């Protein structure tokens, strides 16, 4: 099955109809630069991207029928032996091996190694016209000379130099910060957004985030509320990202954890932050704010969750649901922390003044931060 997929994608990559590298929509519709299959049927590829030198490595998940991003691995060429043996070459020509451990500071090559000359004269059966790189013939191959030469008549042989083969080179490129584990191939969250958000939370709340692990992902109207809630219950340091129909991307953070998935209970007073990624604006508790920030069921519609900061709040369906009737997803700003004087702010939804605060969710992703 995987081999057939591999051959079909290769045919598409080199066909006139798909000369730009785009594969069939049945296989994710991705644009691929290179593709390689292992002897165990595993399928790997390099994703075509604009304005990059090294391309993102993708792995085809047969069960889910999706391409998944392999975090912190990029290159210009790849070759696969099996599921755990993958070789990646970067733009410098350096080779990264999945089975290698550790990293060299700089690529070093082994020079010519010459062994010390031996001081022992050859035996009577050895002759000076036999190269040192070959095995000396047996006594039946060479006639015995009439007079055996003395040790001074025969030059001391030397060991032939070894072939100057460089060792395998491990990539010296440092891993990206932070590492993103399990990020879906069609994720809308950039590496820089993760980095900026992590640094803001580290500074505001004294954290030391080193990586993120994806815990839930859904496109609009594909999953139930409980699917999302079960993925985040009992987990601390949750980061959420929402792609809206207005073109803006919103992020939120709560320290947590929550202990209930019920619609009637579960609000937790905790550190929070809302991040307008598209406008690069952070809303958080400032020095002197007395407002108690929280995350939990939304009082106006308990099927929704709400997260608050002293001057903003985000109310949304946790699994990216959009109802045509009833309460809509909302991103609101306030002039103070009493939530009575709503004010216009462009940074949330990028809407013009006098627009409502409603939005539809296009995609949602949750990640748990891993601390050092």
Secondary structure, DSSP 8 states (H G I E B T S, - for coil): -HHHHHHHHHHHHTSSTTTT-B--GGGTT-BEEEEEE-TTS-EEEEE--SS-SSEEEEEEETTTTEEEEEEEEEESEEEEEETTEEEEE-TTS-EEETT--S--SS-------------S---TT--TTS-TTS----TTTS---SS---TTTS----------------------SSEEES-BTT----HHHHHHHHHHHHHHHT--EEEEEEEEEEETTSS-HHHHHHHHTT--SEEEEEEETTS-EEEEEE--------SSS--EE--EEEEETTTTEEEE--TT-----EEEEETTEEEEEEEEETTEEEEE-TT----SSS--EEEEEESSTTS-SEE--HHHH---TT--SEE-EEEEEEEEEEE-
